[in-house]
Amino acid sequence: MDKILEKVKEYWKMIVLIVCGLIAGGIFYVLTNGQKPTTNLSVENLSSVSRQSSVSRQSSVSKFSEPNEKSVSKIMVDLKGAVTKPNVYQISPDERLVDLIKEAGGFTDQADQKSINLSAKLKDEEVIYVPKIGEKSSTENTDSSANSVTSQVSTTTEKININQADLTELQKLTGVGQKKAQDIIDFRTKNGDFKSLEDLGKVSGFGDKTLEKLKDELCFE
C-alpha cells in the first residue's frame, strides 16, 4: 500500500492532466453535437420532398419535349413562281397560303394574284406555283395538251370509206397521192365497190406493205 501511495505522489500531476483532458473532451463533444439541427423525417416532410422532386422532373422533361413536339408538327412546302423569295419553307400545318406568301416576302409585280386562293390549306411536300400575269397555269397547259393529243388521235383513227371518198379524201390515206387516189376511183367506177382489203390489192401500186399500212385507215361499208 505504501508503494502505491508513493507512485501516486510521484505521478499525481500526470493523472490530473489526464482527468482534465477527459473532462474537456467530454464538454467539447456535448457542445458540438448540441449545435447540429436534427432532421425530422416525418411523413409530411417525405411527401413534400417527393412532390418537389416530381415537379423538378416534369419541368426538365417538358423543356426537352416541347421543341421535339414543335419540330414534328412542322411541314415542308415548296413555293415557286412570282414571289419575292421562292424557296422551300418549313411552316406549321395550320397556316394558310396567305401566311406562306407573307413569309416569302409577298408577290412580285408580275404575279397573277387573281389565280391564287390565299385561304387554301397547305400540306406536307406540296408544291405551290404562283403564275405571272398572262401566263397559263399548269392545269390549263395540261388540259390544252390533252385536247391536242385527243384531236390528233381522233384524226388519225377516223377511218375513210373507200367506196364513198372523193379524190381529196383518198389522199389523206398513208402513202396515197393524187395518182393512186385517181386509180382507186377508176377501179371503183369500172368494177364496183371494194368488198375487202384484198380487192384494193388489185389496184396498181398497192402491194402487201401498203395494204398493211392502210388496213386500220379504211372501211368498206
C-alpha positions in Angstrom: 0.0 0.0 0.0 2.8 2.3 0.8 4.3 1.6 -2.6 1.0 2.6 -4.3 0.8 5.9 -2.4 4.4 6.6 -3.4 3.6 6.0 -7.0 0.5 8.3 -6.9 2.5 11.1 -5.3 5.1 10.6 -8.0 2.7 10.8 -10.9 -0.1 12.9 -9.5 0.5 15.8 -11.9 0.2 13.4 -14.9 -3.0 11.9 -13.5 -4.6 15.3 -13.0 -3.7 16.3 -16.6 -5.3 13.1 -18.0 -8.5 13.6 -16.0 -8.8 17.3 -17.0 -8.3 16.3 -20.6 -11.1 13.7 -20.5 -13.4 16.3 -18.9 -12.6 18.9 -21.5 -13.1 16.4 -24.3 -16.5 15.4 -22.9 -17.6 19.0 -22.7 -16.5 19.7 -26.3 -18.3 16.7 -27.6 -21.5 17.7 -25.9 -21.4 21.2 -27.1 -20.6 20.2 -30.7 -23.5 17.7 -31.0 -25.9 20.1 -29.4 -25.4 22.7 -32.2 -26.3 20.3 -35.1 -30.0 20.6 -36.1 -31.9 17.4 -36.1 -33.8 16.5 -39.2 -37.4 15.3 -38.6 -38.2 12.7 -41.3 -41.9 12.8 -40.8 -44.4 11.6 -43.4 -45.2 15.2 -44.2 -41.6 16.1 -44.9 -41.1 13.0 -47.1 -44.2 13.7 -49.2 -43.1 17.4 -49.6 -39.7 16.2 -50.8 -41.3 13.7 -53.2 -43.6 16.4 -54.7 -40.6 18.8 -55.2 -38.7 16.0 -56.9 -41.7 15.2 -59.2 -42.2 18.8 -60.2 -38.5 19.1 -61.0 -38.6 16.0 -63.2 -41.7 17.2 -65.0 -40.2 20.7 -65.7 -37.0 19.1 -67.0 -38.9 16.7 -69.3 -41.1 19.5 -70.6 -38.1 21.6 -71.5 -36.8 18.8 -73.8 -40.2 17.5 -75.1 -41.7 20.8 -76.2 -39.1 21.5 -79.0 -39.5 18.0 -80.3 -43.3 18.3 -80.5 -43.0 21.5 -82.4 -40.4 20.1 -84.9 -42.7 17.0 -85.5 -45.7 19.2 -86.3 -43.8 21.2 -89.0 -44.5 20.6 -92.7 -42.3 21.4 -95.8 -43.8 23.4 -98.7 -42.1 24.3 -102.0 -43.1 27.8 -103.1 -42.2 28.7 -106.7 -43.1 31.4 -109.3 -43.8 35.1 -109.0 -43.0 35.7 -105.3 -40.1 37.7 -103.8 -38.3 34.7 -102.2 -39.2 31.4 -103.9 -37.9 28.6 -101.7 -38.8 25.5 -99.6 -40.4 26.7 -96.4 -41.0 24.9 -93.1 -44.3 26.0 -91.6 -47.0 24.9 -89.2 -49.8 22.7 -90.6 -52.4 25.2 -89.5 -51.0 28.0 -91.7 -52.7 29.1 -94.9 -51.3 30.1 -98.3 -51.5 33.8 -97.3 -49.1 33.1 -94.4 -46.7 31.4 -96.7 -46.8 34.2 -99.2 -46.1 36.7 -96.4 -43.1 34.6 -95.2 -41.8 34.6 -98.8 -41.8 38.4 -99.0 -45.1 38.8 -100.8 -46.0 38.8 -104.5 -43.8 40.3 -107.3 -45.3 43.0 -109.5 -45.8 40.4 -112.3 -47.8 37.9 -110.1 -51.3 37.0 -111.2 -52.9 37.2 -107.7 -56.4 36.5 -109.1 -55.4 32.9 -109.9 -54.3 32.2 -106.3 -56.6 31.1 -103.5 -54.9 32.7 -100.5 -57.1 30.9 -98.0 -56.0 27.4 -99.2 -54.7 25.0 -96.6 -51.2 23.6 -97.1 -49.9 20.1 -96.8 -46.5 18.4 -96.4 -44.4 18.1 -99.6 -46.8 20.3 -101.6 -45.6 22.5 -104.5 -47.2 25.9 -104.9 -46.7 27.8 -108.1 -47.7 31.5 -108.5 -48.1 32.3 -112.2 -47.3 35.6 -113.8 -49.9 37.8 -115.4 -50.9 36.3 -118.8 -49.1 33.0 -118.0 -51.2 29.9 -118.3 -51.4 27.8 -115.3 -50.0 24.3 -115.3 -53.6 22.9 -115.2 -54.6 24.9 -118.4 -51.4 23.7 -120.2 -52.2 20.1 -119.3 -55.7 20.4 -120.5 -54.7 22.0 -123.8 -52.1 19.4 -124.4 -54.6 16.7 -123.6 -57.1 18.2 -126.0 -54.4 18.4 -128.7 -53.5 14.8 -128.3 -57.2 13.8 -128.3 -57.7 15.8 -131.5 -54.7 14.1 -133.2 -55.8 10.6 -132.2 -59.4 11.2 -133.4 -58.0 12.5 -136.7 -55.6 9.5 -137.3 -58.1 6.9 -136.1 -61.0 8.2 -138.2 -61.5 5.6 -141.0 -62.2 6.6 -144.6 -64.9 4.8 -146.5 -63.0 3.8 -149.7 -66.3 3.3 -151.6 -67.5 6.9 -150.9 -64.4 9.0 -150.5 -63.6 11.5 -153.2 -60.2 12.3 -154.6 -59.2 14.7 -151.8 -60.3 12.4 -149.0 -58.4 9.4 -150.5 -55.2 11.4 -150.5 -55.4 11.5 -146.7 -54.5 7.8 -146.6 -50.9 6.9 -145.8 -48.8 6.7 -149.0 -51.7 7.7 -151.3 -51.0 10.6 -153.6 -53.2 12.1 -156.3 -52.3 9.4 -158.9 -53.1 6.5 -156.6 -56.3 8.2 -155.4 -57.4 8.5 -159.0 -56.6 4.8 -159.7 -58.8 3.8 -156.8 -61.7 5.9 -158.2 -61.2 4.5 -161.7 -61.1 0.9 -160.4 -64.2 1.5 -158.3 -66.1 3.0 -161.2 -65.2 0.1 -163.5 -65.5 -2.8 -161.1 -67.9 -1.6 -158.4 -67.4 -1.2 -154.7 -64.5 -2.7 -152.8 -65.6 -5.6 -150.7 -62.3 -6.1 -148.7 -58.7 -5.1 -148.5 -57.8 -7.8 -151.0 -59.9 -6.0 -153.6 -57.7 -2.9 -153.1 -54.7 -5.1 -153.8 -55.9 -5.5 -157.3 -55.3 -1.8 -157.9 -51.8 -1.0 -159.4 -49.3 0.2 -156.8 -51.0 -1.3 -153.8 -48.8 -4.2 -152.6 -48.8 -6.1 -149.3 -46.7 -3.5 -147.4 -49.0 -0.7 -148.5 -52.2 -2.6 -147.6 -50.7 -3.4 -144.2 -50.4 0.3 -143.5 -53.9 1.1 -144.7 -55.8 -1.7 -143.0 -56.6 0.5 -139.9 -57.4 3.6 -142.0 -60.1 2.1 -144.3 -63.6 0.8 -144.1 -65.7 -0.8 -146.8 -69.3 -0.1 -145.9 
